[in-house]
């Protein structure tokens, strides 16, 4: 996630700069059409708000069924869902049903972990990602097999914390799925039902839900060396998830952004809104919102076939939501949002470029080179072995290492990617989705290296066999010949 977190500014009507430049629908539309062309994404939906008004809401491109994407096209917004979950919690805090600074374990029956420190996790620490929960110490695969939030909570019983509550920031989806379970317990209703009636409903977000059974998004896309492949979202604990289950539209996101600036029908008091937008001392992260330079409120969302970002500027009063029905190594939503923000401040935007195309072209070239070297290595295996005839294996072994390295990289691939994404759990199935070009390149390199290694070992054995046979024949001749 691209969060350039730094300082925070409290959100208030007075912070909206009256002299901010007027952003016209025509200017937004022209910029988005250019973004569609330069990024090449199949579908994009965007909404821009200012204060209590929608400046522009529209869709571009098509979905996986060939239908035009519009402002009413449902899309998954992944971790953008966290801001909705935080809002649901705060509505119950105001009603006295949830106690923000008291332990979760005292408010959620069935929540217990193998780590006794977990009994001290507060609701505030869940929402600010400072609970000590971590992908590194939780069996994420087990939680994803849960079919309910209650079952999800029960599957945490054998896990431990990575840090004492309140001592370290670490982004972990478990925080918000546990918060969703807290909403269920405190309200006595399913999380999705509570969101519908207490968050989506009052704002008029009639096309939003946390279950694809209620609002169905079309299948999204992955790109494989430039080709867009429609694919169903990867199985996981999505329906009812407080961490990433929301399905919504650009039109509905407009209503949500207006609510974040205090406009429209208020869901909570101004003090509660400011609490959600206030960073912790550990990290400029509020409750479902990152706080960036100049007080910008931003949160990105990345799934395996969808990307999204939401942003609100307290300085100008503008709000932006950008959603795509695709996921690749390059997420264009954040760059498109930055371009729109620049327009709203009277600056010339740096249009999103063709980074995806460049990344995938480089990876395709590497795969082709690896394949070519692999073929060449197999063809020349006998010549390679001839140059090392008679050498001991301990001298030949190091010469085989370069070809074996790609095989080792493939074997450790999920763990290596996990390190790159700050310890988040990564599975083989996940690696076939948005990082498909990288995964394909790693696989080609590994297969090429394996083929070269096997060919060289076979060639070495074939050269050693005649020599051993000749030596054996010579010994036999000495033993049976005349004295």
N, C-alpha and C positions, 0 to 999 in steps of 0.2 A: 504494500500500500504506500502511496506517495504522500506522506504527511510531513511537510516542512514545519514542524511544530516549534513555536517559540513563545511569544508573549500573548497575553489575552486582554481584551477590552470588554467591559460589561456592556451588555446589549440594552439599549434604551431608545425611546423615540427621539430623544435629543441628539443621539449619535448619528442620525441619518443626515448626511450633508445636503442641504437644500440646493447647493450650487452644482451638484453632480450632473454630468452631461446627460442629455436625453438619449436613450438608446431606442432606436426605432425598430419596429418589426421587420422592415425592409433590410436594414443593416444586419440584423441577426440572421435573417433568411439567406442573404447573400454569403455571409461567412460560413453558415452551416452547409450550404451547397458546395462551397469550395472545400470544406473539410471532408465531405463525402467523397469528392473526387480524389483528393490527395491521399486519404487513408484507405480508400477502396473497401470500406466495411459494407456488408450487405444491408444492414438496417441500423437506424439511429433515431432516437426520439429525444426531444429537448424541450424544456420549459424555462423561461426567464421571467422573473417577477420583480416588482419594485414596490416596496411598501405593501399596500393592500391590493395591488393590481397585477394581473398577468400581462406582461409585455408581449410575449410570443410563446406559443405552444404548438409544436408540429412534429411530424414524423417524416422520415426520408428513407428511401430504399424499400426493401421487401422482407417478409418473413420467410420461414422455411416452406410454407405452403404457397408461396408466390404472391401473397396478398400484400398490398401497399402498407407500409408502416405509417401509422398516424399518431396523433396525440392520445388516442384512445386504445392503442395497442398494448396489451399487458406484457410486461417484462419483469424478470426477476432482478432485484436490486442487491442481492447478497448482503454484505455487511452494512449497507445503508440501513438495513432493518434494525440495527442496534439503537439508533436514535428513536425509533418507534417504541421499542421495548422499554427504553429509559423513560419515555413519556408515560407509558402505561403504569410503570412502577410509581412515578411521581403523582399520578392521579390518585393512587391508593395511599400514598404517603399523606397527601392532603386530607384524605378522608379518615386518617387514623388507623387504616388497616395494615399498613407496613411501617415499620420503624427503621428509618434510614441508617442510624448509627448503632443499631443493636445486631447481635449475631444472626446470621442466616439460619443456623442450625436450630435456633430457638423459635424460628418462624416457619420452617419447612420440615414437617415430620418426614422422616426417612432420609434426611441428608446427614451422612456421616462418612468420614474417610479414615483410612488407616493411619493418617497423620493427626495427632491430637491438636495441632495448631489450627486445623480446619474449623474447629469449634469457635474460633475467635473471628472468623471472616464476617465482616459486616456487609450490609446491603450496599452501602456507599462504595465499598472496596470492590464489589462485583462490578458495579457500573463504571468505575474509573479504571478497571483493569489492574488493580493493585492488590488483589486477593492472595497472590502466591500461586494460583492455579496456572498450570503450564502444560502445553502439549508434550513436553519432555518427560513428564512424570505421571501422565494420565493415559490409560489405555483408550485412545481415541477410537480405534476400530471397534471396541466393545460398545462404546456409547453410540456409535452410528448404527448399531444393530437394534437400538431401542425403538419401540413403536409408539411410545408416549413420553411426555415429559416426566411423568412419575417413574417410568422405567429407566429413563435416562439418568435421573438423579440417583436411583438405586445402584446403577452400574459404576458410580464413582466410589463405592465403598472400599474397594481394594487399592485405591490410588493415594498418592502423597502429594504434598505441595513442593514447589521448587524454591520457595522463600517464605519467610514469615509474613503473615498478612500485614499490609500497610508499609512494607519496607522496599518493595521493588515494583516497577511497572513492567508488565509483560502481557502482550496482546494474546488473548486466548478466548476462543468461542464459547468455551464451557461457562465462562462468567455469565454470558447473556442467555444461554439456554437454562442455566440455573435460575436466573432472574425471571425468565418466563414461567418456570414452575412456581416461583414465589407468587407471581400474579395469579396463577390458578388457585393456589391455596388461600390467598388473601381474599380473592373475589368469590371463590366457590364456583367458578365457571371455567370452561376451557379457555386457554390463552387466546385462540383465534376468535372466539365469541366475544371475549372481553375487548379485544382490539377493535372488532367491528362496531360494537355498541358504544364504546367510550373514547375511541380515538378516531377511527376512520369515519364512523357515522356522523358525529357532531361536525366534522370538517367537510362533509359532503363528498368524501372519497369513496364513492359507490362502486368503483371498479378495483378495489384493493382488498387483499386478504393475505393470510399466511399459509394458505393451502392451495395447491394447484387444482384441487378438486372444486374449489369455490370460484377461483379466477384462473383460467387455464392460459399459460403463455405458450406460444408456439415453440417448437424445438429451436435451439440456437445453432450456432455454427462454430467450427474450428477451421483454421487455415493450415493446409499442408503444402508447403512449397508453392504458395500462391493460389491453390485451389480451395474454395470454400466448401466444406463438407457439413451438411446438416446432421446434427447429432442430438440425441436426448440427453438431458442433464444427468450427470453421474448420480447413481443411487447414493443415498445418504439420509441423515436425519434432517430433511428439509421441511416437510409439512409440519406446521406448528412450531417451528424453530424460532427462538427469540434472537438467535445470532445471525440468521441469514435467510429466513423463510418468506419474507414479504414479496408479493407479486403486486405490481402497481402500474400506473400509466403516467405519462408526462402531464396530462391534465390534472390527475389527482395529486401528483407531486407539487404542482403549482399551489394547491391549497395548503399543503404541508409547509412549504417554504414561507408562505404568508403567515402562517401560525407561528413560525420561529421568530419572526420579527415583531410579534405581539399584535398582528393584524387578524382580521376575521374573528371567528368565534373562539374565545380563549378556552383552552383545555385545562390550564392550570394558572395559578397566580403568577404575576411578574417575578416574584421572588423565586419561585420554583423554576421558572424558565432560566433565570440567571444562574441558579445553582447548577443546572445541567450544562450551561455554557461556560462554567468556570473551571480552569485547569487545576490540577493537583500540584503540590510542590515537587512531586517525583517526575512528572512529565506534563507537558502542555496538552493534556487530554481531559476533557470534561466527562460527560455521561453520554456516550454514543456520538461524541463530536470531538474532532481534533481541533486545536486552536493554533492557527498559523500566524505568520507575520501580519501586522496591522489588525490583529483581532479576527481575521477571517475564521469562520466556522466551516470545517470541511470534513467529510467522511467518504471514503471510497468503498466500493464493494466489488469483489471479484469471485465469480463462480467459474465453473468449467466451460460454460457456453454463454455466459452473460457478464457484462461489466457495467458499472454505474458509479456516479459520483454526485454528491450534493454539496452545495456551498452557499453560505450567506455572508454578505459583507455588512457589518454594522456601520461602516463609514458611509457607504453610498445607499444602503437600504436594498440593494439588489440581491436576488437569490437565483441560483442556477441548479438545474438537475439535468444531467446528461446520461443517457442509457443506450447501450448497444446490445444487440442480440447475437453477440459473438465474443469469443475469448481467444486471444493469441498471446504470443510472447510479449507483444507490445500492446498496452492498453491505451487507446487514444482518448478515452473519456476525460481524463485529467487535463490533457493538453488542450482539448476543445473547451473545457471549462475555463482554463486560463486565458484562452483567446477571447472568450465572451466577457470575462472580467476586465480584460484590457480595453475592450470596446466600451464597456460601461464607465470606465474612468477616462475616456477620451484619448486612449493610447492606441497605437497601431498594433494589432495582435500579430504574434508570430504564429502563423497557421500551422496546424499539425502536419507533419511531413509523412513521408512514406517509410517510416522506420520499420514497420512490419515487413514490407517488401525487401528492404535492405537486409534485415536480419535473416530472413528466410533465404534470400539469394546467396548470402555468405555461407549459410549452413548447407544449402544444396551443393554449392561448389566444393565444400569440404567433403561432403559425402561422395561426390563424383571422384575427387582426387583420391580419397581413401579406397574406393572401389578399384580405381585404376592401379594404384600401388599394390593392392591385394592381388589382382590378376598378375601383375608383373612379378611380384614376389613368388607366386606359385609357379609360374613359367620358369623362373630362374633358380628354383630351389636346388636343382641338381648342381648347377654351377656354383651356387653358394656353398653347398656341402663339399664339393671338390676342393675348394680353397681352404677347407678346414679339416681335410682328411689327415688322420693320424694324431690330431690334437686331443688332449684329454677333455672329458666332459666338463670339468670345472672351468676350463678356458672357453669352451663353446657356449656354456650356459648363459653368461652375460650377453652374448650376441643375440640371444633369442628374446631378451627382455623387452626391447622396444616394440616388438610385435605383440607381446603379451599384455602390455600396459593397457591398451584399449579394452581388453577383456576384463581386466581388473576394474576399470572405470565403470563398465556396464554392470558388473556384479555389485558395486557399491553405489550405483546411480541414485536410488531413492535417498540414501543417507547423505550423499553429497548435496543433493538438492535441498534436503531438509536443513542442512547447515546454512545454505544461501538464503533461506526464508526464515531465519531466526529460530530454528528448532521446531518449526511446525511439522506435524506428521505428514509424510508424503508416501503414497502407495503406488504400486506399479500401474494400477488402473488409471489413477489420476495423471500419470505421466504420458498417457496416450491421448490426452485431451489438449488443452491449450499449449503445452510444450511439445506437441507432436513432432514438429520439424527437428527440434533438438534431440528428442528421443530417437527419431529415425536415424539421425546422423550418428549418434552414439552407437546405435545398433549396427549400422553399416561398418563403422570403424572397428567395432569389436569382432564382427564376422570376418572382415578382411584380415585382421590380425590373427584370428584363430586359424583361418585357412592357410596363411603364410607359415605359421608355427608348425601346423600339422604337416605341410608339404616339406618343410625343411627337416623335421624329425624323420619323416619317411625316407627322404633322400639320404640322410646320414646313416640310417640303419642299412639301407640298400648298399651303401659303399662299404660299410663295416663287414657285412655278411660275406662277400667274396674274399676279403682279406683273411677272415677267420677260417673260411673253408680252405684257402690256400695253405695256411699255416698247419691246419689239421692234416691235409694231404701230405705235406712235407714230412711231418712227424711219422705218419704211417709208412712212408717210403723208407725211412731210416730203419724202422723196426722190422720190416719184412724183407728188405733187400739183402744181397750177399754181403758177407763180412769182408 
